[in-house]
Amino acid sequence: MAETGVAAAIEELRQELYQAQDLGADQQFAFVVEEAELELQLELRNNGKGDGKVSFGVATVGASGERSTVRTHRLTLKLSVRDRARGGSSPEISDTDTGSWDEE
């Protein structure tokens, strides 16, 4: 079983953030990571059972085993948006028209 530790999970997150940063380098809207929450869960299961059966003088013995590993990673990022065309301020998205989009 491969090991997944906190250091490996943080390094993977770091690489993902580097990639996202590179992909957004020339975009007007930038996202600033204000907060990151990483939750790691690891569940190991080791089940085994044995069965035995005797019938008509013939012995039948069966055995089975099971091993499974479940890993869950959950990442929550709190992002704020910056408009590079406006000097890094928060973008202003508004419309002076009122009403529903369906009323066109």
N, C-alpha and C positions, 0 to 999 in steps of 0.2 A: 504494500500500500504506500503510495506516495505521501509525503508529509506536506501539510499545508499549515504553515504557521502565520503568526501575525506579521512577521517581517516580510514574508513572501506576498501576503495579501496587500500590504501597504506598498510594496514595490510594484505590484501589478497595477494598483490604483495610480501610482505616480506615473507610470508609463502611459496609461490611458489619458491622463491629464496632459502630458507632454504632447501626445498625438492630437488631442482636441485643440490645444494651443497652436500647434503648427497649422492645422486645417483652417483655423479662424484668423490667421495672421493678416490677410488682406480683406477681411470682411468689415462692413461698416459697424455692425453691432457686435460688441464684445461682451462676454459674460465673465463676471468676476466671482470667484468662489469665495463666499463669505463664511461658509461652514460646511464641514464634511463629517458625516456620521457613518461609520462602518461597523456592521454587525456580522459576526462570524458565528456560525453554528456548525457543530460537528456531531454526528450521531453514528455510533458504531453498533451494529447488531451482529450477534453471533448465536445462531440457533442451531440446535442439533436434535435429532430424535432417532431412536432406534426401535425397530419392530422385530419381534420374533414370533414364529408361528410353527406349530407342530401339527401335522395332520397325516394320518395313515402311516405312521412310523417314519415319515420323511420330515426331516427338520428343515425349515426355511427360515433363514435369518436375513433380515434386511436392515440396512442402516442408511441414513441420509444426513447430510449436513448442509448448512447454509451460512454464508458470511456476506454481509453487505455493508457498504459505507455510504453515508449520505452527507454531502457537504452543502451548506447553504450560505451564500454571501448576500448581504443586502446593503446597498449603498444609498444614502440620501445626501444630495448636494443642495445647498441653499445658494442660489445664484442671483446676482443683481446684473441688470443690463446697462451697458454703457454705450452711448452713441459717439463713435469716433469722429463723425462729421460735425458734431457740436462740441468738440473739445473734451469728450469723455463724460459729459453729463448724462443724466438719465433721459432716455428718449421720451418725447411728448407725443403721444398717440391720441389724437382727438379728431372730432369732426363736428362742424357747426350745425350740420343737418340733424334733425331729430326724427325719430320714428324707427320702424322695424326695417330690416333688410328685405323683408318680403314685400314691402310697400313701394316697389320701384315702378 
